[in-house]
Amino acid sequence: QVQLVESGGGLVQPGGSLRLSCAGSGSIFRFRAMGWYRRAPGKQRELVATITSGGSTNYADSVSGRFTISRDYAKNTVYLQMNSLKPEVTAVYYCNWKDWSAGDYWGQGTQVTVSS
Protein backbone atom coordinates (compact mmCIF):
# COMPACT_ATOMS: atom_id res chain seq x y z
CA GLN A 1 0.00 0.00 0.00
CA VAL A 2 1.32 3.41 -0.96
CA GLN A 3 1.11 6.22 1.54
CA LEU A 4 1.16 9.85 0.51
CA VAL A 5 1.84 12.63 2.98
CA GLU A 6 1.21 16.25 2.07
CA SER A 7 2.76 19.22 3.77
CA GLY A 8 3.35 22.90 3.20
CA GLY A 9 -0.14 24.27 3.54
CA GLY A 10 -1.01 27.19 5.73
CA LEU A 11 -2.26 30.74 5.90
CA VAL A 12 -0.82 33.24 3.46
CA GLN A 13 -1.71 36.76 2.41
CA PRO A 14 -2.97 37.52 -1.09
CA GLY A 15 -0.08 37.76 -3.49
CA GLY A 16 2.03 35.42 -1.43
CA SER A 17 3.47 32.02 -2.24
CA LEU A 18 3.40 28.52 -0.84
CA ARG A 19 5.01 25.26 -1.86
CA LEU A 20 3.13 22.07 -1.21
CA SER A 21 4.96 18.77 -0.94
CA CYS A 22 3.66 15.24 -1.37
CA ALA A 23 6.03 12.54 -0.19
CA GLY A 24 5.27 8.98 -1.17
CA SER A 25 6.28 5.68 0.35
CA GLY A 26 6.85 4.19 -3.09
CA SER A 27 9.26 5.06 -5.85
CA ILE A 28 7.97 7.67 -8.27
CA PHE A 29 8.98 5.36 -11.11
CA ARG A 30 6.01 3.14 -10.18
CA PHE A 31 3.53 5.83 -11.11
CA ARG A 32 2.26 6.93 -14.48
CA ALA A 33 0.81 10.21 -13.27
CA MET A 34 0.88 12.38 -10.19
CA GLY A 35 -1.25 15.37 -9.46
CA TRP A 36 -2.83 17.86 -7.15
CA TYR A 37 -6.53 18.37 -6.61
CA ARG A 38 -8.42 20.70 -4.32
CA ARG A 39 -11.79 20.99 -2.67
CA ALA A 40 -13.04 24.39 -1.67
CA PRO A 41 -15.84 24.78 0.88
CA GLY A 42 -19.17 23.89 -0.70
CA LYS A 43 -17.60 22.82 -3.98
CA GLN A 44 -16.61 19.60 -5.65
CA ARG A 45 -13.05 18.42 -5.84
CA GLU A 46 -11.27 19.74 -8.91
CA LEU A 47 -8.04 19.14 -10.73
CA VAL A 48 -5.26 21.66 -10.13
CA ALA A 49 -2.23 20.18 -11.89
CA THR A 50 -0.83 16.89 -13.08
CA ILE A 51 2.53 15.56 -14.24
CA THR A 52 3.03 12.31 -16.11
CA SER A 53 5.89 9.84 -15.98
CA GLY A 54 7.13 11.38 -19.19
CA GLY A 55 7.17 14.84 -17.67
CA SER A 56 4.12 16.29 -19.38
CA THR A 57 2.23 18.75 -17.25
CA ASN A 58 -1.34 19.94 -17.26
CA TYR A 59 -2.91 22.80 -15.30
CA ALA A 60 -6.36 24.08 -14.57
CA ASP A 61 -6.94 27.29 -16.48
CA SER A 62 -7.41 29.21 -13.25
CA VAL A 63 -3.87 28.44 -12.04
CA SER A 64 -1.91 28.25 -15.28
CA GLY A 65 1.05 30.57 -15.18
CA ARG A 66 0.98 30.90 -11.40
CA PHE A 67 1.31 27.29 -10.20
CA THR A 68 4.06 24.84 -11.12
CA ILE A 69 4.08 21.10 -10.52
CA SER A 70 7.39 19.29 -10.29
CA ARG A 71 8.90 16.10 -8.90
CA ASP A 72 12.07 14.92 -7.21
CA TYR A 73 12.90 11.30 -7.95
CA ALA A 74 15.52 11.06 -5.24
CA LYS A 75 13.06 12.18 -2.58
CA ASN A 76 9.97 10.44 -4.03
CA THR A 77 8.24 13.78 -3.71
CA VAL A 78 5.96 15.86 -5.89
CA TYR A 79 5.68 19.60 -5.37
CA LEU A 80 3.20 22.31 -6.19
CA GLN A 81 4.69 25.78 -6.21
CA MET A 82 1.91 28.32 -5.88
CA ASN A 83 2.63 31.98 -6.57
CA SER A 84 0.53 35.13 -6.70
CA LEU A 85 -2.03 33.51 -4.49
CA LYS A 86 -5.60 34.75 -4.48
CA PRO A 87 -8.33 34.18 -1.88
CA GLU A 88 -10.29 32.04 -4.33
CA VAL A 89 -7.66 29.29 -4.20
CA THR A 90 -8.48 28.65 -0.55
CA ALA A 91 -9.18 24.93 -0.28
CA VAL A 92 -7.94 21.62 0.99
CA TYR A 93 -5.31 20.37 -1.42
CA TYR A 94 -4.84 16.67 -2.04
CA CYS A 95 -2.14 14.84 -3.90
CA ASN A 96 -2.98 11.87 -6.06
CA TRP A 97 -0.69 9.28 -7.60
CA LYS A 98 -1.81 6.73 -10.19
CA ASP A 99 0.25 3.66 -10.85
CA TRP A 100 0.48 1.52 -13.96
CA SER A 101 -1.87 -1.09 -12.51
CA ALA A 102 -4.87 1.21 -12.05
CA GLY A 103 -3.94 1.87 -8.44
CA ASP A 104 -5.16 5.27 -7.28
CA TYR A 105 -3.71 6.78 -4.13
CA TRP A 106 -4.63 9.91 -2.19
CA GLY A 107 -3.04 11.89 0.56
CA GLN A 108 -4.87 13.17 3.60
CA GLY A 109 -5.00 16.76 2.39
CA THR A 110 -3.44 20.00 3.48
CA GLN A 111 -5.31 23.24 4.06
CA VAL A 112 -4.38 26.33 2.06
CA THR A 113 -5.95 29.59 3.16
CA VAL A 114 -5.34 32.87 1.39
CA SER A 115 -6.57 35.79 3.41
CA SER A 116 -5.50 39.18 4.63
URCORZI-V249746 format. One record per backbone hydrogen bond with DSSP energy under -1.0 kcal/mol. NH is the residue of the N-H (numbers start at 0). CO is the residue of the C=O. Records with the same first field share a line. If there is no record, write none. Layout:
NH: CO, CO
This chain:
4: 22
6: 20
11: 112
14: 84
15: 12
17: 81
19: 79
20: 6
21: 77
22: 4
23: 75
24: 2
29: 26
30: 27
31: 97
32: 97
33: 50
34: 95
35: 48
36: 93
37: 45
38: 91
42: 39
45: 37
47: 35
48: 35
49: 57
50: 33
51: 55
52: 31
54: 51
57: 49
59: 47
62: 59
63: 59
65: 62
66: 62
67: 80
69: 78
71: 76
76: 71
77: 21
78: 69
79: 19
80: 67
81: 17
82: 65
84: 15
88: 85
89: 86
90: 111
91: 38
92: 109
93: 36
95: 34
96: 104
97: 32
98: 102
99: 29
101: 98
104: 96
106: 94
109: 92
111: 90
112: 9
114: 11
